């Protein structure tokens, strides 16, 4: 839209008088009537406005974008913020778009949409977390297809085709997170996706940036977000269970030395609430598939990396390598890594021993602090450092503590090992000081 069209389209809303909040008249320390002598016209103000804007009225406005991050920021300004504002003003829906780390989702979609609920402590996410997700690509790397449906159906066997990969990725994110709706935007066009009960996927015609009013992307995005809020439990009711089968295995271990687990015939059922950083961590259970004679199951934790992002694949491989390097410590100082592998060619899943609850100031003891130090020393004896010493990276079960989250574990120098132990000792002293203060 050029500036002239924008100014022509702007129409201030009408206002109506309401009852004042307070009937107490304001107090003015000095009466303005004692100083104001007369009121005169401001000369040439209209001409000044015209002089500023007339040369610009027919110019198209361009925003400089050099990469995908720039497009994401611009898209948030042009599409997301107006949609959120409309949802609040017209439908009283308090919502926002944000980074995937702001909500518990499996995978790393570019942007997620969620609503707010108010508690006594302020704003917090609703239990459903994400209600809608959207992928973005710059228009110069992903041009708008003439017909997305025909392109996908004609090229679906070519998994390297950009359109095919994109549609599979969006469908995967929607399926992993039990979402009905998803979207894709390359700034020039917005496509909306809807999952169907027969495991199918429907896609809208493109809503083009050049389309006016209710035919444009902002209107479409506002509509789909409102639908996602109103129907957020329609596809799958809570509690949600995610079930995965590992297709390509890196590690095939066991939770019992007397058992050989047929991992390709095992279902990973992720059902517990999780936490999200680089990967999503969820609790659940390993169970045999219905047609398998193997009868054993086990609780476990599942660490899920979105390996459509190359940097996540690097992190996953580093963590698997750390578990291999520290294999002799598994079960004593670190959890057992039961298995690791990929699914959907999109997720890398580490199946990890369930080691109890996350450590915190309230459940730590002097004995557990000593065990934590022994665990770190054991890692150092293998020539490594943990790389991310925090109390949340320890777990406790039956009076025993183990260190988790080995994604930053690497070869370490003696000075780095000393620094790591010093950091742990500092954490312990802080805990002891706070404990002493509480007892006084």
Secondary structure in CASP SS format (residue, H / E / C, confidence):
PFRMAT SS
TARGET T0000
AUTHOR 0000-0000-0000
METHOD secondary structure of the structure
MODEL  1
X C 1.00
X C 1.00
X H 1.00
X H 1.00
X H 1.00
X H 1.00
X H 1.00
X H 1.00
X H 1.00
X C 1.00
X C 1.00
X C 1.00
X C 1.00
X C 1.00
X C 1.00
X C 1.00
X C 1.00
X C 1.00
X C 1.00
X C 1.00
X C 1.00
X C 1.00
X C 1.00
X C 1.00
X C 1.00
X C 1.00
X C 1.00
X C 1.00
X C 1.00
X C 1.00
X C 1.00
X H 1.00
X H 1.00
X H 1.00
X C 1.00
X C 1.00
X C 1.00
X C 1.00
X C 1.00
X C 1.00
X C 1.00
X C 1.00
X C 1.00
X C 1.00
X H 1.00
X H 1.00
X H 1.00
X H 1.00
X H 1.00
X H 1.00
X H 1.00
X H 1.00
X H 1.00
X H 1.00
X H 1.00
X H 1.00
X C 1.00
X C 1.00
X C 1.00
X C 1.00
X C 1.00
X C 1.00
X C 1.00
X C 1.00
X C 1.00
X C 1.00
X C 1.00
X H 1.00
X H 1.00
X H 1.00
X H 1.00
X H 1.00
X H 1.00
X H 1.00
X H 1.00
X H 1.00
X H 1.00
X H 1.00
X H 1.00
X H 1.00
X H 1.00
X H 1.00
X H 1.00
X H 1.00
X H 1.00
X H 1.00
X H 1.00
X H 1.00
X H 1.00
X H 1.00
X H 1.00
X C 1.00
X C 1.00
X C 1.00
X E 1.00
X E 1.00
X E 1.00
X E 1.00
X C 1.00
X H 1.00
X H 1.00
X H 1.00
X C 1.00
X C 1.00
X C 1.00
X C 1.00
X C 1.00
X C 1.00
X C 1.00
X C 1.00
X E 1.00
X E 1.00
X E 1.00
X E 1.00
X E 1.00
X E 1.00
X E 1.00
X E 1.00
X E 1.00
X C 1.00
X C 1.00
X E 1.00
X E 1.00
X E 1.00
X E 1.00
X C 1.00
X C 1.00
X C 1.00
X C 1.00
X C 1.00
X C 1.00
X E 1.00
X E 1.00
X E 1.00
X E 1.00
X E 1.00
X C 1.00
X C 1.00
X C 1.00
X C 1.00
X C 1.00
X C 1.00
X C 1.00
X C 1.00
X C 1.00
X C 1.00
X C 1.00
X H 1.00
X H 1.00
X H 1.00
X H 1.00
X H 1.00
X H 1.00
X H 1.00
X H 1.00
X C 1.00
X C 1.00
X C 1.00
X C 1.00
X C 1.00
X C 1.00
X H 1.00
X H 1.00
X H 1.00
X H 1.00
X H 1.00
X H 1.00
X H 1.00
X H 1.00
X H 1.00
X H 1.00
X H 1.00
X H 1.00
X H 1.00
X H 1.00
X H 1.00
X C 1.00
X C 1.00
X C 1.00
X C 1.00
X E 1.00
X E 1.00
X E 1.00
X E 1.00
X E 1.00
X C 1.00
X C 1.00
X C 1.00
X E 1.00
X E 1.00
X E 1.00
X E 1.00
X E 1.00
X E 1.00
X E 1.00
X C 1.00
X C 1.00
X C 1.00
X C 1.00
X C 1.00
X E 1.00
X E 1.00
X E 1.00
X C 1.00
X C 1.00
X C 1.00
X E 1.00
X E 1.00
X C 1.00
X C 1.00
X C 1.00
X C 1.00
X H 1.00
X H 1.00
X H 1.00
X C 1.00
X H 1.00
X H 1.00
X H 1.00
X H 1.00
X H 1.00
X H 1.00
X H 1.00
X H 1.00
X H 1.00
X H 1.00
X H 1.00
X H 1.00
X H 1.00
X H 1.00
X C 1.00
X C 1.00
X C 1.00
X C 1.00
X C 1.00
X C 1.00
X C 1.00
X C 1.00
X C 1.00
X C 1.00
X C 1.00
X E 1.00
X E 1.00
X E 1.00
X C 1.00
X C 1.00
X C 1.00
X E 1.00
X E 1.00
X E 1.00
X E 1.00
X E 1.00
X C 1.00
X C 1.00
X C 1.00
X C 1.00
X C 1.00
X C 1.00
X C 1.00
X C 1.00
X C 1.00
X C 1.00
X H 1.00
X H 1.00
X H 1.00
X E 1.00
X E 1.00
X E 1.00
X E 1.00
X E 1.00
X C 1.00
X C 1.00
X C 1.00
X C 1.00
X E 1.00
X E 1.00
X C 1.00
X C 1.00
X C 1.00
X E 1.00
X E 1.00
X E 1.00
X E 1.00
X E 1.00
X E 1.00
X E 1.00
X E 1.00
X E 1.00
X C 1.00
X C 1.00
X C 1.00
X C 1.00
X C 1.00
X C 1.00
X C 1.00
X C 1.00
X C 1.00
X E 1.00
X E 1.00
X E 1.00
X E 1.00
X E 1.00
X E 1.00
X E 1.00
X E 1.00
X E 1.00
X C 1.00
X C 1.00
X C 1.00
X H 1.00
X H 1.00
X H 1.00
X H 1.00
X H 1.00
X H 1.00
X H 1.00
X H 1.00
X H 1.00
X H 1.00
X H 1.00
X H 1.00
X H 1.00
X H 1.00
X H 1.00
X H 1.00
X C 1.00
X H 1.00
X H 1.00
X H 1.00
X E 1.00
X C 1.00
X C 1.00
X C 1.00
X E 1.00
X C 1.00
X C 1.00
X E 1.00
X E 1.00
X E 1.00
X E 1.00
X E 1.00
X E 1.00
X E 1.00
X C 1.00
X C 1.00
X C 1.00
X E 1.00
X E 1.00
X E 1.00
X E 1.00
X E 1.00
X E 1.00
X C 1.00
X C 1.00
X C 1.00
X C 1.00
X E 1.00
X E 1.00
X C 1.00
X C 1.00
X C 1.00
X C 1.00
X C 1.00
X C 1.00
X C 1.00
X H 1.00
X H 1.00
X H 1.00
X H 1.00
X H 1.00
X H 1.00
X H 1.00
X H 1.00
X H 1.00
X H 1.00
X H 1.00
X H 1.00
X H 1.00
X H 1.00
X H 1.00
X H 1.00
X C 1.00
X C 1.00
X E 1.00
X E 1.00
X C 1.00
X C 1.00
X C 1.00
X C 1.00
X C 1.00
X H 1.00
X H 1.00
X H 1.00
X E 1.00
X E 1.00
X E 1.00
X E 1.00
X C 1.00
X C 1.00
X E 1.00
X E 1.00
X E 1.00
X E 1.00
X C 1.00
X C 1.00
X C 1.00
X C 1.00
X C 1.00
X C 1.00
X E 1.00
X E 1.00
X C 1.00
X C 1.00
X H 1.00
X H 1.00
X H 1.00
X H 1.00
X H 1.00
X H 1.00
X H 1.00
X H 1.00
X H 1.00
X H 1.00
X H 1.00
X H 1.00
X H 1.00
X H 1.00
X H 1.00
X H 1.00
X H 1.00
X H 1.00
X H 1.00
X H 1.00
X H 1.00
X H 1.00
X H 1.00
X H 1.00
X H 1.00
X H 1.00
X C 1.00
END
